[in-house]
Amino acid sequence: MVVTDGIIEFDNVYFSYDSKVEALKGVSFKIGKGQSMALVGESGSGKSTILRLLYRFYDINSGTIYIDGQDISKVTQLSLRRAIGIVPQDSVLWNDTIGANVGYGKEDATDEEIIAAAQAAKLHDRILSFPEQYSTVVGERGVRLSGGEKQRVSLARMFLKSPAILVSFSIR
């Protein structure tokens, strides 16, 4: 399967982690190409579960999840995960350069692609203010960056990956 438009549809989806308590009960929605949707609710209401099911960490009990009109259960996890980009609330960074951390979004990314992704994430000008610019080491888990800068690195990775489906986490 090749995901081209990233159209997501949950059709009457039921899911339980333990076969006792249902985490999702008859969930249905559709997100069209270029559309956004916010999942808002109390802790334990199923927001993260929906994302885990989309990423195929689990299979559903009943109903159907579609990606571009194709049943997600017929799609390999590898092809699906290549089409999805996630910008987590807590960014994962390595004790490497900021350029390498952005470049993690795409194997064999060129310097020009990394810079373009950083520009799209509104991070490029900040990087240029660092003593060693794109060669600045960010420290273990990005300790030398602010929380916002870390999230912008994750966002730049996703721009570099250019996935059909982009998932961003935020807790307010």
SULHUKA-V727729 format. One line per field, one symbol per residue. ss: DSSP state (h for helix, s for strand, l for the rest). A space follows every 50 residues. Layout:
# SULHUKA-V727729
ss=???
This chain:
# SULHUKA-V727729
ss=lllllllssssssssslllllsssssssssslllllllllllllllhhhh hhhhlllllllssssssllsshhhllhhhhhhhsssslllllllllshhh hhhlllllllhhhhhhhhhhlllhhhhhllllhhhlsllhhhllllhhhh hhhhhhhhhhhlllssssllll
